[in-house]
Amino acid sequence: MGELVTEKHVRYILAAEKRKDDFESVVMEHLRMNGVYWGLTTLDLLGKLDTVDVNEFVSWVMSCQHESGGFSGNIGHDPHILYTLSAVQVLALFNKLDIIDVDKVTKYIVSLQNEDGSFSGDIWGEVDTRFSYIAISCLSILHCLDKINVEKAVKYILSCKNMDGGFGCTPGGESHAGQIFCCVGALAITGSLDLVDKDLLGWWLCERQVKSGGLNGRPEKLPDVCYSWWVLSSLIMIDRVHWINKEKLIKFILNCQVVLAELLSCDFESDTENGGISDRPDDAVDIFHTYFGVAGLSLLEYPGVKPIDPAYALPVDVVDRIFFK
Amino acid sequence: MSKESCSEEKGLNLLHQLEDIFENDPLIDEMGYIHPSQFSLLNDESGIPGDSPEEVLHPSAERTASSVESLLDASNQENLYFWNRDHKLGISTQILLQLYRSAKQSFMSAFKQYKASNIQSDKVVDSSYAFPSCDHLESILMRHSRSLLLLSCDFITAWNCRKYVLSKKNQPSVFMDELHLSALVLSYAPKSEQAWSHRRWVIKSISANCSNFNEILEKESELVEKIAEVLILCRNYILLNWKEIKDELPCLESPMLVLHELKRARNWAAQHIADNSCFHYRRRLLLKILEDSSCRRCVSSGYNFDMEQLWKDELDWNRTLVNRFVGREALWLHRRFLSSCWINHFLTESSNTSNASKETASKYHEFGEFLENELCLAKSCSTILDNDFEDLQSQAKHSACYILWLRTQVPKPLENELLEKLRGVDLLNLLNKSCPERSSLFNDIMK
């Protein structure tokens, strides 16, 4: 196992996008907006975004927008801040941000900010620092960050800092690599990284690397390819990425690729099972881990993969287009 | 009849069967998906439909009258696709796709109609006219959303519609039903983010109006512990509830509750020493007591406990675990927290009594002793034997890192004390030997 099998991954993504006749695929349809973002960003990082029908995706994305301004995971589902960010990111990939009614989306996100600066995911009120990141990232892309109370948002995020230097989902929540990415990303975008103890956090993050070279999300857990993104991007943002062993991590990610198809049940054609990346070696693949694996390799500057922005989780050329046009 | 409408009808049939099972057995508290081959085992011709798996595998000579009856009564189809006994439900994997499609379609259409009728009833002045049809639509909606959630646990829209319906109600019993449903979903999908989120919402909603809130919380702790895999969501979920208690029920002596919980959770923690969430939970409880005790210092309180002793006990208990369970990261991280707090709260607090200088001297002495003990422990764990026993290597790595941690936690005025004690220990060498991968970290930290 020595290389990234790009062609197979591209084929895997394109096939997975079309698959609608098995339970596992169909039961994910409520989060299709996320899946589309993962799949398309991966294709873009591999230089193959032109293999898909732009108009088909753009019109589908827009048909997921609600009156409230938020986007849902799929047509007919309820809106949520999670899918709102993914929708905006997908449109950014296609350079179609100009078709968004910026005021409408902004209004939706602003309405989700609470008194204490935190953000809810939707009208039902669940609070999580993930939603803080989403709000800040999304509004930043739309050039409307000033419409929320940034100071309070930052204050709330900092209140979720733990003694080990990490961040949780709410004040007092356990430090977790995913939450850390969200908090650090949000602080990066709002220019508040000086408020992070970088040595302390960097220490916690680099301890996520286990013997196999993979990264886990918190102590005592198994490594998982998706943490190649969350831990790595956080380390890059706080300028401590030299504290992990990059070569070992690259090897781990490449080992999570599925190169030879295993003949599973008769439901699958063996061809479509080629490609894709799983959470750890020898497990089943999915779009989620394929994206994070490739994104991780991008951060590690693997040849043949476009560079990705660690805070916005979009290809650097897309981010440049948004901010430096 | 076209192939499509045939399969649609079959799907609806399956949905009705599923929903009938719930009508007949509203107490179902556990479910799972069963592969068809396992199904035939459960409903083997040599066994009797409805037998428990154990009975099928080890058939006994006795058959009760009721199980013979059930053999005669049970429809053939039900045996092929659904299995229901002892309040447990099994669904054949063979029909999942079809069932999902029809559940989703029925749900979406019911939701649409319900929303439309709600808009109508808001407009109609004489609302009693709209009510009966609204109630009926509501019960259909609740039924279909439940079926859908048994197939797609994170289907946000289905959970939302239930919140929508519930937010118009006041009876606690309906909310209890929601806890029951989410527990059922968690039985087949313990990591379902939406199921946990829904529970949080339900508990928040009833906390204001419920007299037996404590009881409910007790049950929540039990449920969480029952779900074998300890998840970050579980832990955060309980913590969220503690916060809610504090805000909603200020009459509660929360420090006492927290102490009680600390004690109770100790046994459980000892059985889950590789579970970081467990120890994070303890840290939260300890921090809470610390916060409360510092603001109650000047206030006379009905309870008396020695904060310092509590901390010492926790450190001692941790030491026992560290020595017994070799190489466990979670234990060492817990120790980092405990020492950090010990140094910063108990040893270096400024005192404004008249015996200030005497106190300082004794604190200094205590600090020296504390350091001595900690370094002793760490050193005893850091001998790297020349074998490949992974746990011992881990122990060496963790203990060396622990020494480094102490070095960063010690405040400037007391640094010399530490360096004095570390004389003769080439810390950097020790660190690099135990964990060469992290040499970059060690070099930077020790600069």
Chai-1 contact restraints between the chains, C-beta under 6 A:
chainA,res_idxA,chainB,res_idxB,connection_type,confidence,min_distance_angstrom,max_distance_angstrom,comment,restraint_id
A,F23,B,L96,contact,1.0,0.0,6.0,A-B,restraint_1
A,F23,B,L97,contact,1.0,0.0,6.0,A-B,restraint_2
A,V27,B,S152,contact,1.0,0.0,6.0,A-B,restraint_3
A,H30,B,F155,contact,1.0,0.0,6.0,A-B,restraint_4
A,G76,B,M108,contact,1.0,0.0,6.0,A-B,restraint_5
A,H77,B,T157,contact,1.0,0.0,6.0,A-B,restraint_6
A,D78,B,I156,contact,1.0,0.0,6.0,A-B,restraint_7
A,D78,B,T157,contact,1.0,0.0,6.0,A-B,restraint_8
A,D78,B,N160,contact,1.0,0.0,6.0,A-B,restraint_9
A,W124,B,K163,contact,1.0,0.0,6.0,A-B,restraint_10
A,E126,B,S197,contact,1.0,0.0,6.0,A-B,restraint_11
A,M163,B,F337,contact,1.0,0.0,6.0,A-B,restraint_12
A,C169,B,N236,contact,1.0,0.0,6.0,A-B,restraint_13
A,G172,B,L239,contact,1.0,0.0,6.0,A-B,restraint_14
A,G172,B,R284,contact,1.0,0.0,6.0,A-B,restraint_15
A,G173,B,N236,contact,1.0,0.0,6.0,A-B,restraint_16
A,E174,B,I232,contact,1.0,0.0,6.0,A-B,restraint_17
A,E174,B,S277,contact,1.0,0.0,6.0,A-B,restraint_18
A,E174,B,H280,contact,1.0,0.0,6.0,A-B,restraint_19
A,H176,B,I232,contact,1.0,0.0,6.0,A-B,restraint_20
A,C206,B,L441,contact,1.0,0.0,6.0,A-B,restraint_21
A,R218,B,N276,contact,1.0,0.0,6.0,A-B,restraint_22
A,P219,B,N276,contact,1.0,0.0,6.0,A-B,restraint_23
A,P219,B,E329,contact,1.0,0.0,6.0,A-B,restraint_24
A,P219,B,A330,contact,1.0,0.0,6.0,A-B,restraint_25
A,P219,B,L333,contact,1.0,0.0,6.0,A-B,restraint_26
A,E220,B,A274,contact,1.0,0.0,6.0,A-B,restraint_27
A,E220,B,N276,contact,1.0,0.0,6.0,A-B,restraint_28
A,E220,B,E329,contact,1.0,0.0,6.0,A-B,restraint_29
A,E220,B,A330,contact,1.0,0.0,6.0,A-B,restraint_30
A,H242,B,S440,contact,1.0,0.0,6.0,A-B,restraint_31
A,W243,B,S440,contact,1.0,0.0,6.0,A-B,restraint_32
A,W243,B,L441,contact,1.0,0.0,6.0,A-B,restraint_33
A,N245,B,E437,contact,1.0,0.0,6.0,A-B,restraint_34
